[in-house]
Structures are given as structure tokens and as C-alpha cells.
Amino acid sequence: MTTANLPALSTGYSPDVLRFCARLGIMQYLSVAVALAQKSFPLTQELKLQPEEDPETGEEWLRLDVVIQGEIDKGLNNYDTYTDLWVASVPWPARDKIRLSYTLL
């Protein structure tokens, strides 16, 4: 799957993910996170959203899993690009509630 085939906000997110984001007050940043991931990781094969909770602290966040193809150095550079754009685009503490994780194939 290429980034052109990834779901749009209005059509592709599960009701559970949307409720989770609404409850945490991060709905407005969901599309920002996905758009920045698509921009920063142009060779995205898969993108998943998963609510997470730390069993010890109860802290919650949305995990944005990105599966990409490419070389390690390119993946690291893509991650740095995403992080720079994310920090510039989303205020604290909202940006701590959506966390990116990537897998390099």
C-alpha cells in the first residue's frame, strides 16, 4: 500500500479510535499526525492507529504505527523529519498523546 491508498480521516478510522481521540481531546491532531507521517515516510506500506495504556500508570495515548520500506539511514532521517514537524505543529501535552512507532522492512 502506498500513502495515496491510506484512509482519509472521515472514512478510515474506527469508531473506537475516534472515541478515544475525542475522550483525550486530541481529535483535532489526529489528521495532523497521519498527514505528517505520510509526508515524512513516503514509502509507507501500512499505517495503523491503536489506543494504548500503560498498565502501571494508567497513562493513555494513541499509537501511530507506520510500516515502511527502505534503508535504515533513510528511515532514521524520515523519523527525524516527522519529529521536527510534529513538535512544530502540535502543542504539549497533546503531542504526547499521539506517539509514532515505525517498522522498517
Beta strands, then each sheet from edge to edge (+ up, - down):
strand 1: 44-53
strand 2: 60-68
strand 3: 98-104
sheet 1: 1+ 2- 3-
end
